[in-house]
Amino acid sequence: MPYYVFKITQPTKIVKNLVLQDYFDDYKSARALARTLRAATTAGEQATYKLVFAGTQLEAEENLQEKREQPILMEWEK
């Protein structure tokens, strides 16, 4: 399964814009691209770069669009 690198912009809390930057068969190449893109981000840019491991591009986009609940913090984690 390939590794996908996406640029994510979120103009509102509901809408996420996903732009595929590239995909790779090996993790090291995908990680290197994600780190390079993150380092090249300007201070005012409201974009994040994520690396996703998925079977297809559609599956990767669905995983990124999924709304996740905040984890419950235990007393010792505060």
Secondary structure, 3 states (H helix, E strand, C coil): CCEEEEEEECCCCCCCEEEEEEEECCHHHHHHHHHHHHHCCCCCCCEEEEEEECCCHHHHHHHHHCCCCCCCCCHHHC
